[in-house]
Amino acid sequence: MRIDNTATITVTGKGGLVEAFRSLKKGGEISARIVERIDAHRAVIEVAGRRITAGFVRGLPPGNLLTLVLEKRSGATLVFRLATADPQAA
């Protein structure tokens, strides 16, 4: 999982991880929690009961709670954005 400059998160995987998001529709929101801050740009987050390592290009956001919005689903790849991110920000 990587969170880039446009605050998007891409989840790619088969089996349990993608299955955890099966009922989530485009535009649907899901809560995530930062469980462990590895360094200034990486953290372990918990989403739908699963722990995922995420990279944050601009650094970790303040606080531990995140809201993710499903933007796109393509096979085994899911693309999310942070709900609090400004979609016009580049």
N, C-alpha and C positions, 0 to 999 in steps of 0.2 A: 504494500500500500504506500502511495506517495502523495503528499499534499504539495502542490506546486504553487507558483506565483499567483495563479488565479483561484487559489483556495479549492482546487479540485482534488478528489481522492479517488484513486482507481483501485478496485479490488479485483484480482484475477485469481481464479482457483476453481477446482472442481470439488464435488462432494459436499461436505458439511458446511463450508464457508458460504458458498453460493446458495445452497439449500436454505440457509438461515435467512436469506433475503427473498426467497421465492414469492411470498405473499405481498411484498412491498411493491407498490405501483409507482410509476414515474411521478415525481413531485411529492411522493410520500416522505415523511420524516422519520428518523430513528435516532434515538439518543445514544451517545457514546461517552465513555469516561476514560480519562487518562489515568492509567494504573501505575505506570512507572516512567519517569523521565530519564532516558538513557543518556542524552547529552542535549546541547542547545537546539538540535535539529531532529532528534529522533525520540520516539516514545512508544511504549506499548499501550494500546488502547483496547478497551473492552466494548464490543458491539454485539448485540443479540446473544450475549452469554459466551462469546468467543473472544479470545485475545489475539490481537494482530499488531505487528510492528509497523509503525507509520513514520514516514519521513516528512518533515515540514520544512520546505525550502526557505521560507522567511523566518524560521524559528518557531518554537512552540508558542501556542497562544496562552494568554494568562488564564488561570483557573483550570479546573479539571473536567468540566462538563462541556460537551460539544453536542450540537444538533446537526445531523447530516441529512441532506435532501437528495433523493435519488434523481439524477439527471438523465441517465441513459443505461440501458441494458443491452448487451450484445454478446450472446452466447454465455461464456463463462466469465465475462468481464462486466463489472458494474462500475459506473462513474457517479460519484457523489460530489456535492459541494457543501461547504460550511454554510449553515442557514444565516449566520450573522455576517457573512462576507458580502461586501458590496459587489454585485455582478459587473458593475462598470469599472471597477478597479483593475488595473493591469499589472 
